[in-house]
Amino acid sequence: MEKTHRFTVGEPGSRLDTFISDRLPELSRTYIQKLIADGYITVNERTVKSSHRVVAGECIAITFPPPSPSTLAAEDIPLNIVYEDKDLLVIDKPAGLTVHPAPGSPDHTLVNALLARFADLPAGSDLMRPGIVHRLDKDTSGLMLVARNRGALNKLANQFKARSVTKTYLVLVKGHLSPESGFIDAPIGRDPHNRKRMAVVDGGRQARTEYRVKKYIGSCSLLEVRLETGRTHQIRVHLSAIGYPVVGDTTYGVKSQFLSRQFVHAYRLGFRLPSSGIYVEFESDLPPDLQQALENIT
């Protein structure tokens, strides 16, 4: 069943998408603009553009379309739910599980697993990613946030955009990294020589990584890495670029006889709860394969 909101403009001058965003802050600007473009938002019963400047007395009607039919299948895949409330889930994702369907992996993903338990997850601009606020690489294990309603999706996305979410990883690299703490500030974009890879490139998107050596293990360094930005493959690209490749990473790092995947684990995640604004933080222990690799390297 379609739901309609109606507003009468009091104070004129703002853009239509801004006017709606101010009154319905749980909606993202992108979603509002899509509703306008698709004709679900009218002004005095006429379709207009997002840039339309509202005039006092105009009647704005917003009709929310029913959810689009999804081709996503619910699959009974085990999930480790660390925390759950009416707004969100914190999932401890295992290595080997892709987050959402894509051309190379159409099913058996975290999204398929979530839909088996939570059928009404909110979709943003991409219907193939319901509830997904951020991603982890397929072979990266650890903590992830999932939104359970549109308001939470928007509020959590805004926290990521403002870079107020704490994302900390445990990473093993080849070599004794020196200095023992610091920042890597280097832009990341598509590798001009291999479009399937990312690289530090002029003109790339700003990327900033903070690291601290927890301890040296054999010829390796165990790092605590905190991301200030969230670029694709950021940790692996940045550490490789400064000469300390991630152990087990066959794309940017070095192979390991002790690991079948990269040694990257998202072990700490902190954010503000959408309902109360209270800051919460969660931690995840190293999974057995990474713990065993440390013992073998020692």
Order of alpha helices (4+ residues) and beta strands (2+ residues): beta-alpha-alpha-beta-beta-beta-beta-beta-alpha-beta-alpha-beta-beta-beta-beta-beta-beta-alpha-beta-beta-alpha
